[in-house]
Amino acid sequence: DIVKGDADGRVYDVELSADGRVYRNAEAVVNENKLLITCSGIEKPVSVRYAWRNTPPRANLKGENGLPLPTFQWDRSE
């Protein structure tokens, strides 16, 4: 696997935003090497971020070598 979450594939400390300013906690799971993210109330996200807080309590996304992945933010460009 290229990316891994916990034993069930869940990934913690993922947030979505509909406007790029206000972020909400999201549900995330690794499925077939893809990170699938959902958040009730956000149908068209414009930004996602992972482990963005100063002390992410349960950041658990790992690469194929088993090492933790760094924090990231991705913004949709149109």
C-alpha positions, 0 to 999 in steps of 0.5 A: 500500500502506498498510504495507510491509516489504522487497521480499518483504513481510517485516517484521523485529523482530516478537515474539509472546507467549503470556502477555504476559511472555515474547516470542519472535521471530516471522516477519512478512510484509505481505500485502494491507495486512495484517501476518501474524505467526506464531511456532512454539510460540505458537498463541494469542498474547496480545501482539505488539510491533514494534521494541520493543528499544532498538536494533532492528537491522532494523526496516523496517515503513513506512507508505504515505508510505514513512516508518518506523512507530513501535514498537508493542505490541498486547495482546489484550483479552478 
